[in-house]
Amino acid sequence: MTNRHGVGAALLGAALLAATASCAQGEEGGGRTPPPLPAASDAAGATASATASVAAGATPGGGETNPTPAAPRTLVTGLTVPWAIAFLPGGDALVTERESARLLRVTPRGQVHEVAVIEGVSASGEGGLLGVAVSPRYAADHFVFVYFTAGNDNRIVRYRYDGRLSDRRVLVSGIPKGAIHNGGRLAFGPDGYLYASTGETGERGMAQDKKSLGGKILRMTADGRPAPDNPFGTLVWTYGHRNVQGMAWDDRGHMYATEFGQNTYDEINLIEKGHNYGWPEVEGVGGRPGYTDPLLTWSTAEASPSGLAYARGALWAAALRGERLWRVPVDGSGRAGRPAALYTGEYGRLRAVAVAPDGTLWVGTSNKDGRGSPRDGDDRILVVRPSS
């Protein structure tokens, strides 16, 4: 099995009990009753404060050397399931709302303008208007990209944006859709290509089928064609995924993704070209040849990790069921250190997280998605100034 970054080592602490029930309500927090996770220990044998587990030998993080950021500032209130955030060059952000299919423009001062209601969105279950990405060449091409659930599939559509949307072009269609596990994250990598995460819609076998677009991370040009050095000559970059909803790159170009587990382990994975991440044959660390183990796992009660960003030497993962923001330090080789849970229970379900041009994190709540408990002003976008 792949073990170049220590991910094949035994997890710290005792193993979790075997799962006894399927994820009937999907990945976002319903229907899962995982057993408690034993306390994890770092490589020196000290008990970790966070209950996520990392591979043995990882450099511990958190604690006194990683102070908790100040309380977030509320930027925007009154949204409904903001799913993704992507920044324009001037500092404004494009924000998707899953159920309303609205694409919003939000300024750093908290002004909200409706750009459009995206045509063709069929919002039901965990589907709807999902990811959004802005071209790295936006100053020249003015392209923005959205991922959404349509009547018969999930698809990726490109627009030209000059204050309004025009020149609509469907780049990828036929991505499997379902009531659950639609994937949906879009992001440009440092290589200039567009990456998209897809889910296996509850049909577990498609994650291992390299001919299917479900349960994958896809990589493509701005025209929707397979990137030139993709491993299988198709859009597929990696496979064996259950439902990836967060992607990020560090300063050295390492790619990471959050992944929903079923009953026991949620994950952060180090993503490498052509690798098989195991689902449905493996959940969490399996130590089996041919499958790449995760960098880090959580109990499902503490995570249901969605959006992911990288800032100031750490990954920042938004947790839905876990109702917290996880800070996970990573080193220059891509190894994960000890996680720290921030703002647990203070803002409810957290879904979107993105790094703004000024270095702050914009974090979106998801308390109106049918699984949360809306509070006065929900849903909202919070601004966090990350600590180093």
NORFENQUI-V304372 format. One record per residue. N is the residue number from 0. RES is the residue in one small letter. SS is DSSP state (hx for helix, st for strand, lp for the rest). PSI is psi in radians with two decimals (NA if undefined). D_CENTER is the distance of its C-alpha to the mean C-alpha in Angstrom with 2 decimals. Layout:
n-><N/N>
res-><RES/RES>
ss-><SS/SS>
psi-><PSI/PSI>
d_center-><D_CENTER/D_CENTER>
This chain:
n-><0/1/2/3/4/5/6/7/8/9/10/11/12/13/14/15/16/17/18/19/20/21/22/23/24/25/26/27/28/29/30/31/32/33/34/35/36/37/38/39/40/41/42/43/44/45/46/47/48/49/50/51/52/53/54/55/56/57/58/59/60/61/62/63/64/65/66/67/68/69/70/71/72/73/74/75/76/77/78/79/80/81/82/83/84/85/86/87/88/89/90/91/92/93/94/95/96/97/98/99/100/101/102/103/104/105/106/107/108/109/110/111/112/113/114/115/116/117/118/119/120/121/122/123/124/125/126/127/128/129/130/131/132/133/134/135/136/137/138/139/140/141/142/143/144/145/146/147/148/149/150/151/152/153/154/155/156/157/158/159/160/161/162/163/164/165/166/167/168/169/170/171/172/173/174/175/176/177/178/179/180/181/182/183/184/185/186/187/188/189/190/191/192/193/194/195/196/197/198/199/200/201/202/203/204/205/206/207/208/209/210/211/212/213/214/215/216/217/218/219/220/221/222/223/224/225/226/227/228/229/230/231/232/233/234/235/236/237/238/239/240/241/242/243/244/245/246/247/248/249/250/251/252/253/254/255/256/257/258/259/260/261/262/263/264/265/266/267/268/269/270/271/272/273/274/275/276/277/278/279/280/281/282/283/284/285/286/287/288/289/290/291/292/293/294/295/296/297/298/299/300/301/302/303/304/305/306/307/308/309/310/311/312/313/314/315/316/317/318/319/320/321/322/323/324/325/326/327/328/329/330/331/332/333/334/335/336/337/338/339/340/341/342/343/344/345/346/347/348/349/350/351/352/353/354/355/356/357/358/359/360/361/362/363/364/365/366/367/368/369/370/371/372/373/374/375/376/377/378/379/380/381/382/383/384/385/386/387>
res-><m/t/n/r/h/g/v/g/a/a/l/l/g/a/a/l/l/a/a/t/a/s/c/a/q/g/e/e/g/g/g/r/t/p/p/p/l/p/a/a/s/d/a/a/g/a/t/a/s/a/t/a/s/v/a/a/g/a/t/p/g/g/g/e/t/n/p/t/p/a/a/p/r/t/l/v/t/g/l/t/v/p/w/a/i/a/f/l/p/g/g/d/a/l/v/t/e/r/e/s/a/r/l/l/r/v/t/p/r/g/q/v/h/e/v/a/v/i/e/g/v/s/a/s/g/e/g/g/l/l/g/v/a/v/s/p/r/y/a/a/d/h/f/v/f/v/y/f/t/a/g/n/d/n/r/i/v/r/y/r/y/d/g/r/l/s/d/r/r/v/l/v/s/g/i/p/k/g/a/i/h/n/g/g/r/l/a/f/g/p/d/g/y/l/y/a/s/t/g/e/t/g/e/r/g/m/a/q/d/k/k/s/l/g/g/k/i/l/r/m/t/a/d/g/r/p/a/p/d/n/p/f/g/t/l/v/w/t/y/g/h/r/n/v/q/g/m/a/w/d/d/r/g/h/m/y/a/t/e/f/g/q/n/t/y/d/e/i/n/l/i/e/k/g/h/n/y/g/w/p/e/v/e/g/v/g/g/r/p/g/y/t/d/p/l/l/t/w/s/t/a/e/a/s/p/s/g/l/a/y/a/r/g/a/l/w/a/a/a/l/r/g/e/r/l/w/r/v/p/v/d/g/s/g/r/a/g/r/p/a/a/l/y/t/g/e/y/g/r/l/r/a/v/a/v/a/p/d/g/t/l/w/v/g/t/s/n/k/d/g/r/g/s/p/r/d/g/d/d/r/i/l/v/v/r/p/s/s>
ss-><lp/st/lp/lp/lp/lp/lp/lp/lp/lp/st/lp/lp/lp/lp/lp/lp/lp/lp/lp/lp/lp/lp/lp/lp/lp/lp/lp/lp/lp/lp/lp/lp/lp/lp/lp/lp/lp/lp/lp/st/lp/lp/lp/lp/lp/st/lp/lp/lp/lp/lp/st/st/st/lp/lp/lp/lp/lp/lp/lp/hx/hx/hx/lp/lp/lp/lp/lp/lp/lp/st/st/st/st/lp/lp/lp/lp/lp/st/st/st/st/st/st/lp/lp/lp/lp/lp/st/st/st/st/st/lp/lp/lp/lp/st/st/st/st/st/lp/lp/lp/lp/lp/st/st/st/st/st/st/lp/lp/lp/lp/lp/lp/lp/lp/lp/lp/lp/st/st/st/st/st/st/lp/lp/lp/hx/hx/hx/hx/lp/st/st/st/st/st/st/st/lp/lp/lp/lp/st/st/st/st/st/st/st/st/lp/lp/lp/st/st/st/st/st/st/st/st/st/st/st/lp/lp/lp/lp/lp/lp/lp/lp/lp/lp/st/st/st/lp/lp/lp/lp/lp/st/st/st/st/lp/st/lp/lp/lp/lp/hx/hx/hx/hx/hx/lp/lp/lp/lp/lp/lp/lp/st/st/st/st/st/lp/lp/lp/lp/lp/st/lp/lp/lp/lp/lp/lp/lp/lp/lp/st/st/st/st/lp/lp/lp/st/st/st/st/st/st/st/lp/lp/lp/lp/lp/st/st/st/st/st/lp/lp/lp/lp/lp/st/st/st/st/st/st/st/lp/lp/lp/lp/st/lp/lp/lp/lp/lp/lp/lp/lp/lp/lp/lp/lp/lp/lp/lp/st/lp/lp/lp/st/st/st/st/hx/hx/hx/lp/lp/st/st/st/st/st/st/st/lp/lp/st/st/st/st/st/st/lp/lp/lp/lp/st/st/st/st/st/st/st/lp/lp/lp/lp/lp/st/st/st/st/st/st/st/lp/lp/lp/lp/lp/lp/lp/st/st/st/st/st/st/lp/lp/lp/lp/lp/st/st/st/st/st/lp/lp/lp/lp/lp/lp/lp/lp/lp/lp/lp/lp/lp/lp/lp/st/st/st/st/lp/lp/lp/lp>
psi-><2.91/2.26/0.47/-0.41/0.34/0.04/-0.24/-0.08/2.81/2.50/2.63/2.44/3.10/2.72/2.68/2.78/2.71/2.58/2.58/-0.12/2.69/2.90/1.31/-0.52/0.17/-3.05/-0.12/0.20/-0.18/2.52/0.15/2.26/1.29/2.69/2.82/2.58/2.20/2.72/2.43/2.77/2.56/-3.13/-0.40/-0.07/-0.02/2.55/2.28/2.56/-0.56/2.64/-0.01/2.67/2.42/2.83/2.53/2.41/-0.11/2.58/2.11/2.53/-2.99/-2.88/-2.67/-0.49/-0.11/1.34/2.65/2.33/2.83/2.87/2.43/2.72/2.31/2.13/-0.77/2.49/3.00/0.34/2.96/1.81/1.09/2.14/-0.65/2.69/2.27/2.40/2.43/2.79/-0.57/-0.09/-0.27/2.76/2.56/2.29/2.30/2.53/2.16/-0.85/-0.58/-0.29/0.34/2.40/2.12/2.64/2.17/2.23/2.83/-0.25/0.01/0.22/2.42/2.24/2.37/2.10/-0.84/2.81/2.09/2.23/2.38/0.07/2.31/1.68/2.00/2.66/-2.25/0.18/2.95/-2.65/2.05/-1.79/2.77/2.50/2.60/2.33/2.39/-0.24/0.56/-0.63/-0.49/-0.70/-0.34/0.57/2.39/2.66/2.43/2.65/2.23/2.83/2.14/-2.94/-0.66/-0.04/3.09/2.60/2.82/2.20/2.42/2.45/2.80/2.32/1.97/1.01/-0.40/2.80/2.45/3.10/0.87/2.29/2.13/2.04/-0.76/2.22/3.04/0.16/2.22/2.47/2.75/3.11/-0.43/2.88/1.07/0.08/-2.34/-0.10/2.43/2.43/2.49/2.32/3.00/-0.24/-0.04/0.01/2.71/2.24/2.51/2.40/2.44/2.70/2.98/0.19/0.34/-0.13/1.55/-0.66/-0.46/-0.34/-0.54/-0.10/1.85/-0.21/-0.23/2.59/-0.06/2.50/0.69/2.93/2.20/2.69/2.26/2.90/3.01/-0.19/0.05/0.17/2.69/2.38/2.58/-0.61/0.45/2.56/-0.47/0.16/0.22/-2.95/-0.30/2.21/-0.83/2.85/-3.12/0.56/2.55/-0.97/1.65/2.26/0.26/2.38/2.44/2.77/2.49/-3.05/-0.34/0.12/0.07/2.37/2.42/2.68/2.45/2.56/2.32/2.22/-3.00/-1.30/-0.31/-0.91/2.16/2.80/2.70/2.27/2.54/2.06/2.19/2.51/2.16/0.04/2.70/2.06/0.20/-0.50/2.39/0.15/-0.52/2.35/2.13/-2.63/2.12/-0.42/0.56/2.42/2.43/-0.19/2.43/2.16/2.72/2.76/-0.59/2.52/2.65/2.84/2.61/-0.45/-0.39/-0.09/-1.59/1.12/2.35/-1.85/2.64/2.41/2.83/2.28/2.42/0.83/0.22/2.72/2.50/1.97/2.19/2.32/2.27/-1.34/-0.63/-0.32/0.91/2.91/2.12/2.31/2.12/1.85/2.50/2.53/-3.09/-0.32/0.00/0.16/2.58/2.43/-2.90/2.25/2.75/2.32/2.25/2.49/0.56/2.10/-0.05/-0.55/0.11/-2.59/2.28/2.31/-0.94/2.49/2.33/2.62/2.15/2.81/-0.45/0.09/-0.10/2.87/2.29/2.20/2.22/2.39/2.88/0.92/-0.14/0.35/0.18/-0.17/-0.12/-3.13/1.69/2.44/2.92/2.17/-0.21/2.77/2.81/2.85/2.24/2.61/2.14/2.31/1.85/2.50/2.78/NA>
d_center-><24.45/22.32/23.05/23.24/20.97/22.26/19.58/22.49/24.26/24.79/22.38/23.96/25.71/26.79/24.90/23.66/25.83/25.23/23.35/25.84/24.18/21.72/18.66/20.81/18.79/15.38/12.21/11.90/14.80/17.96/20.37/19.28/21.86/21.01/23.80/23.78/22.37/25.17/25.03/23.77/25.99/25.48/27.45/30.50/30.62/29.75/27.79/24.30/23.59/19.99/19.80/16.87/18.49/18.41/20.56/24.19/25.27/22.12/23.18/22.90/21.27/21.44/24.82/27.44/26.14/22.82/23.98/21.94/21.22/23.44/22.68/20.35/22.22/21.74/21.56/21.44/22.29/23.01/19.85/18.74/15.12/13.60/10.34/9.57/11.61/13.21/16.41/19.79/22.17/24.28/21.72/21.13/17.70/16.92/15.13/14.61/15.88/14.93/18.38/20.75/19.40/20.28/19.07/20.01/21.04/20.81/23.00/22.78/25.66/23.85/25.63/23.94/25.18/24.38/24.00/24.18/23.44/21.80/24.29/23.77/20.81/21.40/19.42/19.82/18.04/14.27/15.05/16.06/15.09/11.34/10.06/12.46/13.42/16.71/18.92/19.68/23.25/23.08/26.45/28.07/26.36/24.74/22.07/18.98/16.75/15.23/13.71/15.43/17.15/20.86/23.85/23.61/20.34/17.02/17.68/16.86/19.49/20.71/22.88/25.10/24.76/27.90/27.79/27.46/25.72/27.92/28.22/25.71/24.92/22.98/21.48/20.00/21.06/21.42/17.82/18.40/17.77/18.29/18.39/15.26/12.40/12.17/8.76/8.87/6.57/9.37/10.19/13.50/14.02/17.05/19.07/19.03/17.49/14.87/11.94/10.51/8.54/10.90/11.73/15.17/16.25/17.90/20.15/19.39/21.63/19.96/17.20/20.16/21.92/21.43/23.20/20.68/17.66/15.90/13.63/13.05/11.44/14.01/15.64/18.28/20.72/20.86/23.26/21.01/22.94/21.75/21.49/24.83/23.95/21.43/22.49/23.78/25.04/22.56/19.16/17.64/16.22/15.07/15.58/15.82/12.31/12.20/9.05/5.88/3.26/1.28/5.10/8.03/11.76/14.43/17.99/19.27/16.94/15.08/11.71/9.01/6.03/4.85/7.06/9.14/12.73/15.80/18.24/18.12/15.26/11.52/10.37/9.14/10.69/12.63/12.56/16.15/18.06/19.25/18.11/17.93/15.35/17.71/16.69/18.95/21.45/19.59/17.30/16.64/19.26/21.97/23.98/24.92/26.03/23.94/20.56/18.20/17.43/14.36/14.76/14.13/14.19/14.45/16.49/14.75/16.75/15.16/11.45/9.70/6.50/4.01/3.67/4.79/8.31/11.50/14.85/18.22/17.73/14.69/10.95/9.94/7.38/7.88/9.49/10.90/13.83/14.14/14.67/14.08/12.36/12.20/13.76/13.83/16.52/16.56/19.85/21.16/20.91/17.21/18.05/16.35/18.68/19.07/16.35/17.53/16.58/17.26/18.54/18.45/19.52/20.60/18.43/17.23/13.83/11.12/8.20/7.95/8.54/10.29/13.35/16.54/19.49/21.36/18.92/17.86/14.43/14.02/12.30/12.53/13.86/13.76/17.18/18.74/16.60/19.39/18.07/18.46/21.69/21.99/23.75/26.08/24.28/20.96/18.54/18.28/16.64/17.29/18.07/17.70/19.75/18.15/20.73/21.50>
